[in-house]
Amino acid sequence: MARSKEISEDLRRRVVEAHKTGQGYKRISKDLGLHRSTVRQIIYKWKKFNTVATLPRSGRPIIGLEQVTKSPGVTAKDLQASLTPDNIRVHESTVRKTLNKNGDHGRLPRRKPLLSSKTVVPNLKFAKDHLDIPQRCKSNDLWTNETKVGLFDFRLALIQLHVSADKAENLNRACQFVKNATEQGAKLVVLPECFNSPYGTKYFAEYAEKIPGESTQKLSEIAKECGIYLIGGSIPEEDAGKLYNTCTVFSPDGTMIAKHRKIHLFDINVPGKIRFQESETLSPGDRFSMFDTPYCKIGLGICYDIRFAELAQIYTQKGCQLLVYPGAFNLTTGPAHWELLQRGRAVDNQVYVAAASPARDEKASYVAWGHSTIVNPWGEVIAKAGSEETIIYADINLKKLAEIREQIPIHSQKRSDLYAVEAKTA
């Protein structure tokens, strides 16, 4: 059996996932071939470093069951949807016992509050706005300090999809991969640039569609079916006679909550290697694109947008903690700049950066680099694919982000008297 110091990060994650599903130490030890003491140690460390907050001195819960049950407009169904083991550390059986079959709120003894300061719903703003919480709790630092909002880990998945000339097949396979990612605990799933069509100026007009349309309808349905946030890579969009490279985002109820049109068009000429002119067929977008989740605020760019540091800076100024770039770098720019740019944007802004690429197809007219990547605010690559079709995962730890910003407080040290990066549109 493996000893603690020999345990890989992937095996540690599997131990934690098994623990979350309610499996005991003995069962986990047997299934994964680990000493029981090693399993205990892994789970102990996970609990220690994933504590969201501490109880106030009185030892009373910040949000108690009484406040939830007295909250007008919050139904049992809403509550049940919020209280999952991934969101708060309350066992699923506790939730079931608390909600009766008629949809009314049940009650637990005072000594077992349903929600305590260690089990806060991720969307603290929702809790403040919709739950009947005493004023003393609202003024608590937990509610007012923005750096602490969303300190829950959540799993991010990037799908590196093999894209063919068959749009229907691309859509169906993308949806299946989204399901696979959800089964592995992903709460936010990202598809690559031009996931429904080959990438190239000669294909954009042929594959372009209205939004909403066939592709976005599929994305809406699968986001709702899986109950996740879905960033739909990008598709060629036709609107008022113009073509755009457009990314759409869907919430867990299937609603489209953001649409980003690629701002910076990919017009390059590297003699002897590659020439590409998106502007021959596409028009640029003219708006920033951000959206809120219960976890954090997310900013969007597409491929070439990542080269422009100002865009990432503005997103960070507006409160984004994760920047997502569906992109298709090629065999010239990919090995030179793909990872470098992601790490640069992450370190400069102290944010997480994720870039989802199509899988490499050597037979395609435009060969994508692949290597979908997730980078943390310290500039470390925490997940990376090869060139093949695959899914990569990372647990986004916003507590780590807050700690890095506290240790190296560049955002409060900027010299606005000497320089500034400003948005000229909303």
VEXDREN-2710 file (C-alpha; in Angstrom, 1 decimal):
% VEXDREN-2710
k/r/px/py/pz
1/MET/0.0/0.0/0.0
2/ALA/1.2/3.5/-0.8
3/ARG/2.5/5.8/1.9
4/SER/1.5/9.4/2.4
5/LYS/4.6/11.0/0.8
6/GLU/4.2/8.8/-2.3
7/ILE/0.6/9.9/-3.0
8/SER/0.0/11.9/-6.2
9/GLU/-2.3/14.9/-6.4
10/ASP/-4.7/12.9/-8.6
11/LEU/-4.9/10.1/-5.9
12/ARG/-5.4/12.7/-3.2
13/ARG/-8.3/14.2/-5.2
14/ARG/-9.9/10.8/-5.6
15/VAL/-9.7/10.3/-1.8
16/VAL/-11.5/13.6/-1.2
17/GLU/-14.1/12.9/-3.9
18/ALA/-14.9/9.5/-2.4
19/HIS/-15.1/11.1/1.1
20/LYS/-17.6/13.7/-0.3
21/THR/-19.8/11.0/-1.5
22/GLY/-20.0/9.6/2.1
23/GLN/-17.7/6.6/1.8
24/GLY/-15.9/5.6/5.0
25/TYR/-12.1/5.4/5.6
26/LYS/-12.2/1.6/5.4
27/ARG/-13.9/1.5/2.0
28/ILE/-11.7/4.3/0.5
29/SER/-8.6/2.5/1.8
30/LYS/-9.6/-0.8/0.2
31/ASP/-10.7/0.8/-3.1
32/LEU/-7.6/2.9/-3.6
33/GLY/-5.0/0.6/-2.0
34/LEU/-4.0/3.1/0.7
35/HIS/-3.3/2.7/4.4
36/ARG/-6.3/3.8/6.5
37/SER/-4.1/6.2/8.4
38/THR/-3.0/7.8/5.0
39/VAL/-6.7/8.2/4.0
40/ARG/-7.4/9.9/7.4
41/GLN/-4.4/12.2/7.0
42/ILE/-5.4/13.3/3.4
43/ILE/-9.0/14.0/4.5
44/TYR/-7.8/15.9/7.6
45/LYS/-5.6/18.1/5.6
46/TRP/-8.3/18.7/3.0
47/LYS/-10.8/19.8/5.8
48/LYS/-8.1/22.0/7.4
49/PHE/-7.3/23.9/4.3
50/ASN/-10.8/24.2/2.9
51/THR/-12.4/25.8/6.0
52/VAL/-14.3/28.9/4.7
53/ALA/-14.6/30.9/7.8
54/THR/-14.5/30.6/11.6
55/LEU/-17.5/30.9/14.0
56/PRO/-18.0/34.2/15.8
57/ARG/-16.9/34.3/19.5
58/SER/-20.4/33.5/20.6
59/GLY/-20.1/30.2/18.8
60/ARG/-23.5/30.8/17.2
61/PRO/-24.1/30.2/13.5
62/ILE/-24.0/33.2/11.2
63/ILE/-27.0/31.8/9.3
64/GLY/-29.3/29.5/11.2
65/LEU/-32.1/27.3/10.1
66/GLU/-34.6/29.8/11.6
67/GLN/-33.5/32.5/9.3
68/VAL/-33.9/30.3/6.3
69/THR/-37.3/29.0/7.2
70/LYS/-38.6/32.6/7.8
71/SER/-37.3/33.8/4.5
72/PRO/-40.2/34.9/2.2
73/GLY/-40.0/33.7/-1.4
74/VAL/-37.3/31.0/-0.7
75/THR/-39.0/27.7/-1.4
76/ALA/-37.8/24.3/-0.3
77/LYS/-37.0/23.5/-3.9
78/ASP/-34.7/26.6/-4.1
79/LEU/-33.0/25.6/-0.9
80/GLN/-32.5/22.0/-1.9
81/ALA/-30.9/23.2/-5.2
82/SER/-28.5/25.3/-3.2
83/LEU/-27.5/22.8/-0.5
84/THR/-25.4/20.3/-2.3
85/PRO/-22.3/18.7/-0.8
86/ASP/-20.1/20.5/-3.4
87/ASN/-21.4/23.9/-2.3
88/ILE/-21.5/23.5/1.5
89/ARG/-20.2/21.0/3.9
90/VAL/-23.5/19.6/5.1
91/HIS/-24.2/15.9/4.4
92/GLU/-26.8/15.2/1.8
93/SER/-28.8/13.2/4.2
94/THR/-29.1/16.2/6.5
95/VAL/-30.6/18.2/3.6
96/ARG/-33.1/15.4/2.9
97/LYS/-34.2/15.2/6.5
98/THR/-34.6/19.0/6.6
99/LEU/-37.0/19.1/3.6
100/ASN/-40.2/17.1/3.8
101/LYS/-42.1/15.6/0.9
102/ASN/-44.6/18.5/0.7
103/GLY/-41.9/21.0/-0.1
104/ASP/-42.1/22.8/3.3
105/HIS/-39.1/23.5/5.4
106/GLY/-38.5/21.0/8.2
107/ARG/-36.6/21.8/11.3
108/LEU/-33.6/20.5/13.1
109/PRO/-32.6/20.9/16.8
110/ARG/-30.9/24.2/17.6
111/ARG/-27.6/22.4/18.2
112/LYS/-27.6/21.3/14.6
113/PRO/-28.0/24.4/12.5
114/LEU/-28.5/23.7/8.8
115/LEU/-26.2/26.6/7.8
116/SER/-23.3/27.8/9.9
117/SER/-20.4/30.1/9.1
118/LYS/-18.5/27.0/7.9
119/THR/-21.4/26.1/5.6
120/VAL/-22.3/29.3/3.8
121/VAL/-23.9/29.2/0.4
122/PRO/-21.4/30.2/-2.2
123/ASN/-23.4/33.2/-3.4
124/LEU/-23.2/35.4/-0.3
125/LYS/-24.9/38.2/-2.2
126/PHE/-27.9/36.0/-2.8
127/ALA/-27.9/35.1/0.9
128/LYS/-27.8/38.7/2.0
129/ASP/-30.5/39.7/-0.4
130/HIS/-32.9/36.8/0.0
131/LEU/-32.4/35.3/3.5
132/ASP/-33.8/36.9/6.6
133/ILE/-30.5/37.3/8.4
134/PRO/-30.1/39.4/11.5
135/GLN/-28.4/42.8/11.0
136/ARG/-25.5/41.9/13.2
137/CYS/-24.7/39.0/10.9
138/LYS/-24.9/41.3/7.8
139/SER/-22.3/43.6/9.2
140/ASN/-20.0/40.7/10.0
141/ASP/-16.7/40.9/8.1
142/LEU/-17.7/37.7/6.3
143/TRP/-20.5/39.6/4.5
144/THR/-18.7/42.9/3.8
145/ASN/-15.2/41.9/2.8
146/GLU/-15.5/41.3/-1.0
147/THR/-12.2/39.3/-1.1
148/LYS/-14.0/36.6/0.9
149/VAL/-17.1/36.3/-1.3
150/GLY/-16.9/32.9/-3.1
151/LEU/-14.1/31.3/-1.1
152/PHE/-15.4/27.9/-2.2
153/ASP/-13.4/25.7/-4.4
154/PHE/-15.1/24.8/-7.6
155/ARG/-14.1/22.4/-10.4
156/LEU/-13.3/23.8/-13.8
157/ALA/-13.2/21.6/-16.9
158/LEU/-11.8/22.4/-20.3
159/ILE/-12.9/20.2/-23.3
160/GLN/-10.2/19.8/-26.0
161/LEU/-12.5/18.7/-28.7
162/HIS/-11.6/17.1/-32.1
163/VAL/-13.6/19.2/-34.6
164/SER/-14.7/17.8/-37.9
165/ALA/-16.5/19.2/-40.9
166/ASP/-19.8/17.7/-39.7
167/LYS/-21.6/20.3/-37.5
168/ALA/-24.2/17.9/-36.1
169/GLU/-21.5/15.5/-35.1
170/ASN/-19.5/18.3/-33.5
171/LEU/-22.5/19.4/-31.5
172/ASN/-23.4/15.9/-30.3
173/ARG/-19.9/15.0/-29.3
174/ALA/-19.5/18.3/-27.5
175/CYS/-22.6/17.7/-25.5
176/GLN/-21.4/14.2/-24.6
177/PHE/-18.1/15.6/-23.4
178/VAL/-20.0/18.2/-21.3
179/LYS/-21.9/15.3/-19.6
180/ASN/-18.6/13.5/-19.0
181/ALA/-17.1/16.6/-17.3
182/THR/-20.2/17.1/-15.2
183/GLU/-19.9/13.5/-13.9
184/GLN/-16.4/14.3/-12.7
185/GLY/-17.7/17.2/-10.6
186/ALA/-17.2/20.1/-12.9
187/LYS/-19.4/23.2/-12.2
188/LEU/-18.0/25.3/-15.0
189/VAL/-17.3/23.7/-18.4
190/VAL/-15.5/25.4/-21.3
191/LEU/-15.5/24.4/-25.0
192/PRO/-12.9/25.5/-27.5
193/GLU/-12.9/28.2/-30.2
194/CYS/-14.9/27.2/-33.3
195/PHE/-16.0/24.0/-31.7
196/ASN/-18.9/23.4/-34.2
197/SER/-17.0/24.1/-37.4
198/PRO/-13.5/23.9/-38.9
199/TYR/-11.5/27.0/-38.3
200/GLY/-10.7/29.1/-41.4
201/THR/-11.9/32.1/-43.3
202/LYS/-13.4/29.9/-46.0
203/TYR/-15.6/28.1/-43.5
204/PHE/-17.0/31.0/-41.4
205/ALA/-19.8/32.0/-43.9
206/GLU/-20.8/28.4/-44.5
207/TYR/-21.1/27.4/-40.9
208/ALA/-22.4/30.8/-39.5
209/GLU/-25.8/30.9/-37.8
210/LYS/-28.0/33.3/-35.9
211/ILE/-27.9/33.5/-32.1
212/PRO/-30.1/32.0/-30.8
213/GLY/-29.8/29.1/-33.3
214/GLU/-29.1/25.5/-33.7
215/SER/-25.8/25.4/-31.8
216/THR/-26.8/27.7/-29.0
217/GLN/-30.0/25.8/-28.5
218/LYS/-28.0/22.6/-27.9
219/LEU/-25.7/24.4/-25.5
220/SER/-28.7/25.8/-23.5
221/GLU/-30.2/22.3/-23.3
222/ILE/-27.1/20.5/-22.1
223/ALA/-26.3/23.3/-19.6
224/LYS/-29.8/22.9/-18.1
225/GLU/-29.6/19.1/-18.2
226/CYS/-26.3/19.0/-16.4
227/GLY/-27.0/21.9/-14.1
228/ILE/-23.7/23.7/-14.8
229/TYR/-22.3/26.9/-16.2
230/LEU/-21.3/26.3/-19.8
231/ILE/-18.9/28.6/-21.8
232/GLY/-19.7/27.5/-25.3
233/GLY/-16.2/28.1/-26.9
234/SER/-17.1/30.1/-30.0
235/ILE/-19.1/29.7/-33.2
236/PRO/-19.3/31.7/-36.4
237/GLU/-22.3/34.1/-35.9
238/GLU/-24.3/35.9/-38.6
239/ASP/-26.0/39.1/-37.7
240/ALA/-27.3/41.8/-40.0
241/GLY/-25.1/40.7/-42.8
242/LYS/-22.0/40.6/-40.8
243/LEU/-20.0/37.6/-39.4
244/TYR/-18.5/37.4/-35.9
245/ASN/-16.5/34.9/-33.9
246/THR/-18.8/34.6/-30.9
247/CYS/-18.8/32.9/-27.5
248/THR/-22.0/32.3/-25.6
249/VAL/-22.4/31.4/-21.9
250/PHE/-25.3/29.5/-20.3
251/SER/-26.4/29.2/-16.7
252/PRO/-27.5/26.0/-15.0
253/ASP/-31.1/26.8/-15.9
254/GLY/-30.2/27.1/-19.6
255/THR/-30.4/30.9/-19.9
256/MET/-27.9/32.6/-22.1
257/ILE/-26.2/35.0/-19.6
258/ALA/-23.3/36.4/-21.8
259/LYS/-22.2/36.8/-25.4
260/HIS/-18.7/37.8/-26.4
261/ARG/-17.8/38.7/-29.9
262/LYS/-14.0/38.5/-30.5
263/ILE/-12.7/42.0/-30.1
264/HIS/-9.2/41.6/-31.7
265/LEU/-9.2/39.9/-35.1
266/PHE/-6.4/37.5/-35.9
267/ASP/-4.6/39.2/-38.7
268/ILE/-0.9/38.1/-38.8
269/ASN/1.8/37.4/-41.3
270/VAL/4.9/35.4/-40.3
271/PRO/6.9/35.0/-43.6
272/GLY/7.5/31.5/-44.5
273/LYS/5.3/30.1/-41.7
274/ILE/1.8/31.4/-41.5
275/ARG/-0.5/34.2/-42.9
276/PHE/-4.0/34.5/-41.6
277/GLN/-6.5/37.4/-42.0
278/GLU/-9.8/37.0/-40.0
279/SER/-10.8/40.5/-41.1
280/GLU/-11.3/39.2/-44.6
281/THR/-14.6/37.7/-43.5
282/LEU/-15.2/38.6/-39.8
283/SER/-16.1/41.8/-38.0
284/PRO/-14.8/42.7/-34.6
285/GLY/-16.9/42.9/-31.4
286/ASP/-17.0/46.2/-29.5
287/ARG/-17.9/45.2/-25.9
288/PHE/-16.4/43.7/-22.8
289/SER/-18.1/40.5/-21.7
290/MET/-18.3/39.4/-18.1
291/PHE/-20.7/37.3/-16.1
292/ASP/-21.3/36.5/-12.4
293/THR/-21.5/33.0/-10.9
294/PRO/-22.0/31.9/-7.3
295/TYR/-18.3/31.3/-7.3
296/CYS/-16.7/34.4/-8.8
297/LYS/-17.0/36.9/-11.7
298/ILE/-15.6/35.7/-15.0
299/GLY/-14.2/37.7/-17.9
300/LEU/-14.2/36.4/-21.5
301/GLY/-11.9/36.7/-24.5
302/ILE/-11.3/34.7/-27.6
303/CYS/-7.9/33.5/-28.8
304/TYR/-6.1/36.6/-30.1
305/ASP/-7.8/38.7/-27.4
306/ILE/-5.3/37.2/-24.9
307/ARG/-2.4/39.1/-26.5
308/PHE/-3.9/42.4/-25.3
309/ALA/-3.0/42.9/-21.7
310/GLU/-5.3/45.9/-21.4
311/LEU/-8.4/43.7/-21.8
312/ALA/-7.3/41.5/-18.9
313/GLN/-6.5/44.5/-16.8
314/ILE/-9.9/46.0/-17.3
315/TYR/-11.6/42.7/-16.5
316/THR/-9.6/42.6/-13.3
317/GLN/-10.5/46.2/-12.4
318/LYS/-14.2/45.2/-12.8
319/GLY/-13.8/42.3/-10.3
320/CYS/-13.1/39.3/-12.4
321/GLN/-11.1/36.5/-10.7
322/LEU/-11.1/34.1/-13.6
323/LEU/-10.4/34.9/-17.3
324/VAL/-11.4/32.4/-19.9
325/TYR/-10.1/32.3/-23.5
326/PRO/-11.3/29.7/-25.9
327/GLY/-8.5/29.8/-28.5
328/ALA/-6.9/28.0/-31.4
329/PHE/-3.3/28.9/-31.6
330/ASN/-1.3/27.2/-34.4
331/LEU/1.9/25.3/-34.7
332/THR/3.9/28.6/-35.1
333/THR/2.4/30.7/-32.4
334/GLY/1.4/27.9/-30.1
335/PRO/4.8/26.6/-28.9
336/ALA/6.1/30.1/-28.7
337/HIS/3.4/32.1/-26.9
338/TRP/0.4/30.0/-25.8
339/GLU/1.5/29.1/-22.3
340/LEU/3.6/32.3/-21.9
341/LEU/0.6/34.6/-22.6
342/GLN/-1.6/32.7/-20.1
343/ARG/1.0/32.8/-17.4
344/GLY/1.6/36.5/-18.1
345/ARG/-2.1/37.5/-17.8
346/ALA/-2.4/35.4/-14.6
347/VAL/0.6/36.9/-12.9
348/ASP/0.0/40.5/-14.0
349/ASN/-3.5/40.5/-12.7
350/GLN/-3.4/37.9/-10.0
351/VAL/-6.2/35.9/-11.5
352/TYR/-6.9/32.4/-12.8
353/VAL/-6.6/32.0/-16.5
354/ALA/-8.0/29.2/-18.6
355/ALA/-7.6/28.6/-22.4
356/ALA/-9.4/25.8/-24.2
357/SER/-8.1/24.7/-27.6
358/PRO/-9.5/22.3/-30.2
359/ALA/-7.5/19.0/-30.4
360/ARG/-4.8/18.9/-33.0
361/ASP/-5.9/17.5/-36.5
362/GLU/-2.8/17.2/-38.7
363/LYS/-5.1/16.8/-41.8
364/ALA/-7.0/20.1/-41.2
365/SER/-6.2/23.2/-43.3
366/TYR/-5.5/25.1/-40.0
367/VAL/-3.7/22.9/-37.5
368/ALA/-4.5/23.8/-33.9
369/TRP/-1.7/23.6/-31.2
370/GLY/-3.9/22.0/-28.6
371/HIS/-2.4/22.1/-25.1
372/SER/-5.5/23.5/-23.3
373/THR/-4.2/25.0/-20.1
374/ILE/-5.3/26.3/-16.7
375/VAL/-2.9/28.7/-14.8
376/ASN/-3.3/29.9/-11.2
377/PRO/-2.7/33.5/-9.9
378/TRP/0.9/32.6/-9.0
379/GLY/1.6/31.8/-12.6
380/GLU/1.8/28.0/-12.1
381/VAL/0.3/25.7/-14.7
382/ILE/-2.1/23.5/-12.7
383/ALA/-3.6/21.6/-15.6
384/LYS/-2.5/21.0/-19.2
385/ALA/-3.5/18.8/-22.0
386/GLY/-1.4/17.4/-24.8
387/SER/-2.5/17.6/-28.4
388/GLU/-5.1/14.9/-28.3
389/GLU/-8.8/15.0/-27.6
390/THR/-9.3/15.1/-23.9
391/ILE/-10.8/16.9/-20.9
392/ILE/-8.6/18.6/-18.2
393/TYR/-9.8/19.6/-14.8
394/ALA/-8.6/22.0/-12.0
395/ASP/-10.1/23.0/-8.7
396/ILE/-10.2/26.8/-8.6
397/ASN/-9.3/27.9/-5.1
398/LEU/-10.3/31.5/-4.6
399/LYS/-8.9/31.5/-1.1
400/LYS/-5.4/31.1/-2.6
401/LEU/-6.1/34.0/-5.0
402/ALA/-7.0/36.2/-2.0
403/GLU/-3.9/35.2/-0.1
404/ILE/-1.6/36.0/-3.1
405/ARG/-3.2/39.4/-3.5
406/GLU/-2.7/40.0/0.2
407/GLN/1.0/38.9/0.1
408/ILE/1.8/40.9/-3.0
409/PRO/-0.7/43.8/-3.0
410/ILE/-0.1/45.2/-6.5
411/HIS/-3.7/46.3/-7.0
412/SER/-3.4/48.8/-4.2
413/GLN/0.1/49.9/-5.2
414/LYS/-0.7/51.0/-8.7
415/ARG/0.4/54.6/-9.5
416/SER/-2.8/56.1/-10.9
417/ASP/-1.1/59.5/-10.7
418/LEU/1.3/58.4/-13.4
419/TYR/-0.6/55.9/-15.6
420/ALA/-4.0/54.3/-16.1
421/VAL/-5.8/51.7/-18.2
422/GLU/-9.4/52.7/-18.7
423/ALA/-12.4/51.3/-20.4
424/LYS/-14.1/53.5/-23.0
425/THR/-17.3/51.6/-23.1
426/ALA/-19.4/49.7/-20.5
END
